[in-house]
Amino acid sequence: MKNKIKKTKNNKILWSILFLIIAALSVWAVIQQNDNFSLQQLLNSFKGENIGWLIAALVSVVLYIWLEGKALLTLNKSLGYPGRFTDGLLYSASDIYCSAITPSATGGQPASAYFMIKRGVPGTVATVSLLVNLIMYTLSIVAIGVVCLIIKPDLLISLPWHVQSLIYVGIAVQIVLVFVFFLLLWKSGVLWAICDAFIRFFGKLHLLRKPQHKRVKLRQAIDAYRERVHQVSGQRTTLVKTFIYNILQRAVLIVISGLVCLAMGGTINDFVSICALHAFVILGASWIPIPGAMGITDYMLLAGFASYWPHWSEEFALHLELCSRGISFYACVLLCGGFMLALMVKDKINAKG
């Protein structure tokens, strides 16, 4: 068990290092778009009288983290396992941080589940809560994308064909994911068949010890899982609240780019259009198997600025992309990583005490 934990920690360190390398290369590639770039010019692009919008963007990052934690606490509470405010922040921070540093966000839910179990939440409860929240998260992305398409269809049409293609594929992937998640959540027989097939396969290859024993344990876990699903599916108020928290979470994320634009002297019309662009970019980059979709997201945002706002200078578009992406993603990931590390250290100190 200790070796497994050590291996997991080592993997997280390696992914964190890879994240920093890709992040540095992505920022460098964006900066290379303008030979005259300087940090002083970037700072001068903000208008003093509009600095309040920049503060609002920073507050939005905190709200983004808090809202996911609130959704997970709501689900856990409905299953009989309420948690503290800091617990919700930890579940959210670990999900956001580990999602950002691993391809296709594969490390987020396992990390969040790990901390839930460490705090006394049963594995079946953690699994159901995270799966329900993942469904609501995916539905919220699609819902916001549809609203933005209704409000700003001209923006999507104005994007280069290859950027549009990424967005259309992203929409299709999200719809398929919703269907798969629904199957896994409410059709436990499907989950049993998948897990049982893996156990049988690895058992035949002699890569798994006592496969029959593990099949019995799996059946017990699936039965407990089915009971938890039935419990949460009967609580419509909880499901509606979770969906609302996820909608709000996505909303406060996409408005960050718009708020940064306002801080740089942009108009309200620009604000609405940039929020819609950010929503489309999230859809288009969500399926890219690169940690945090770094590089791809930056490119899509810059391509959107160039196609829909051709009157903007390259310098303004570059500064807007760097700052909006820097706050909505890089600052958010670093904040989550720091908070997660701080709580882990605190837990370790308390355990020794």
Number of C-alpha atoms within 10 A of each C-alpha: 6 7 8 9 10 11 12 13 12 12 13 17 13 12 19 19 13 15 19 13 11 19 19 13 14 18 16 12 14 17 17 12 13 12 8 9 14 12 8 8 13 17 12 11 16 20 16 11 10 17 17 15 21 24 13 16 25 18 13 23 21 16 16 23 26 21 23 26 23 23 28 27 24 21 25 23 15 19 19 11 17 16 18 11 12 13 19 25 24 27 27 27 30 28 28 28 28 26 21 26 29 22 17 18 22 16 20 22 21 17 22 25 23 15 19 24 14 11 12 11 20 14 17 20 26 26 21 21 24 23 18 23 21 18 21 23 23 21 19 21 22 23 13 19 22 17 13 21 18 10 13 15 13 12 19 20 13 15 19 14 11 10 21 18 13 21 24 15 16 22 22 15 16 21 15 12 16 18 13 14 17 15 14 17 22 15 14 17 14 14 15 18 11 12 16 18 13 14 21 16 14 13 16 11 9 11 11 14 11 11 19 13 10 16 17 12 12 16 15 12 15 18 15 14 21 18 13 19 23 12 13 20 14 10 13 10 12 17 20 12 16 25 22 17 25 26 21 16 23 21 18 23 24 24 23 29 30 29 29 30 28 23 24 24 18 15 13 13 10 16 19 17 21 25 21 27 27 25 25 32 25 23 25 26 24 24 20 18 14 19 22 27 23 24 21 18 21 22 17 26 27 18 16 24 24 18 17 18 15 11 9 13 11 15 18 16 19 22 24 25 23 19 20 25 22 15 21 21 20 19 16 24 24 14 18 23 19 14 18 21 15 13 15 14 12 11 12 11 10 9 8 6 6
